[in-house]
Amino acid sequence: MVEHWFLREPAFFSMYCTHQLTSNPRMSIPIRVGKGRIEYMPEIIQTLSDAEFEETVGVEMLRLFLKHPYERKPAHCPGIRMIAASDMALWSAYKFSYIHLIAPDTCNLPSGKHYEWYLEHLSMKTSPFSKEEQESRLGQNAEERPEDTAEECRKTAGQNGASAASPHAPERIPKSYRNADEQTALWEEDEEMQERISEIIQSVKDWGSLSGKMAETILAADRVRIDYRQILNSFKASILSSRRCLTRMKPSRRYGYQQMGQRHSFSTGLLIAIDTSGSISSTALCKFYGIVNHFFQYGIEHMDVIQFDAAVQGEPVSLRKARKEIKACGRGGTNFQPVIDFAAQRQNRYDGLLILTDGHAPIPILPQGFHLRIAWVCESREAFLKHKGWMQSLGKACYMNL
């Protein structure tokens, strides 16, 4: 297979060469990836035909191209949700002959979304499948021998054509889902591996047998890989300011206790503008407040929140009070200019402006003498892709999959 990929699948071959191939006879699944390794179970692999084996490894290579095994792993997120989200992201972009991936409509979700989106929406449910179904399958798996698993994996691969006709039928759920935690055991956030994969994607000239849609999905996912934590930390560092105070509690560096020392206290003010035109849900607001509270807890003297649609609504309130009072109101259109003008009139109080929006509004014009740093936080990746051009010309921009 490696020789075949070298000649006809240069993209797969390049990704394969970045990971160490390791035998793991203790696994009950054919193959898994993560932590810079490709682990395989020899007894199961031997039962697969060449075509089945190549497709099984190919699926994992696609997961690596999309960086699913190296994304941030949500706290207490079970493997079944991560695998289901990964499969749904692959399902609409690539069709397999032997491997059966769960379709998004199985969980009443739209197709064509990315991994993070499916992971976020699946996490609101107990599981992509029913609890009884999982328990029965997990019970079967506990009594299963490796050679039985191998035979069932082969049967599952061969029955893919029939399974596509009825994705809702319990017996059509892929066998590997009962071992989802084992499948994702090596998945963990790794920025270094993400960078290496990005370098491979940028260097690929021939995508081999991959469809144009799949190649476009990989390229698009790599282009918009924005780490909102890094963006927000950078924004915070750019707005921090301090106030110098004299104190008898510290000696002067030059004159000792004969002169008063100096103490520097943070005096940074942050204005947060929330688009309440109806495009931002209450759930998204709660998550946004949590992230802001986490990143701007230290070093910010005061954080005020205003809400706006076509105009600024009311006076600024503290973040703590806003978390209890501000809700999405759904008044209609959106206009950023009143927010910019509002902040410009109070530049002596604030050092930065953080705006949560979907971006659907006319591009604002910064008044002369406007010096506040601006960070735009889009409520979805789709909104970020559409508006990042003009947003990044006015400040920093990111999205958070709210």
QUIDAQUI-V157772 format. One line per field, one symbol per residue. ss: DSSP state (H for helix, E for strand, - for the rest). psi: psi as a letter, one per 40 degrees, with the letter a starting at -180 (. if undefined). burial: 1 if it has 16 or more other C-alpha atoms within 10 Angstrom, else 0. Layout:
ss=???
psi=???
burial=???
This chain:
ss=-HHHHHHH-HHHHHHHH--EEEE-------EEEE--EEEE-HHHHH---HHHHHHHHHHHHHHHH--HHH--------HHHHHHHHHHHHH------------HHHH-------HHHHHHHH--------HHHHHHHHHHHH---HHHHHHHHHHHHH-HHHH------HHH--HHHHHHHHH-------HHHHHHHHHHHHH--------HHHHHHHHHHHH----HHHHHHHHHHHH--EEEEEEEEEEE---EEEEEEEEEEE-EEEEEEEE------HHHHHHHHHHHHHH----EEEEEEEEE---EEEEEEEHHHHHHH-----------HHHHHHHH-------EEEEEE---------------EEEEEE--HHHHHHHHHHHHHH-EEEE---
psi=dddddddegdddddddeeihhhhgeeieidiiiifeihhihdddddeiiddddddddddddddddefdeeihhihfhidddddddddddddeehhiddhhihidedffiiieiiddddddddeeididiiddddddddddddehidddddddddddddeddddddgeehdeehidedefddddedehihgddddddddddddehdhebehiddddddddddddfghhddddddddddeehiihhiiieehihddeaediiaihhihfhhhhhhhhfeeehiddddddddddddddfdhehdihihiiiceihhaiiiidddddddhihdfebiihdddddddddefdedieihhhhieegiihihhiheheihhhhhieiddddddeddddeeeaiiiief.
burial=000010001111111100100001001111111111111111111011000110111011111111111110100001111111111111111101011111110010001011111111011000011000010000001000010011001101111100100011000111111111111101111100110011011000001001000110111011000101001100110011100000000011000000011100001111111111111110011001001000010011111111111101000110100110011110001111111110110010011111111110000100000001111111111011001100100101111111
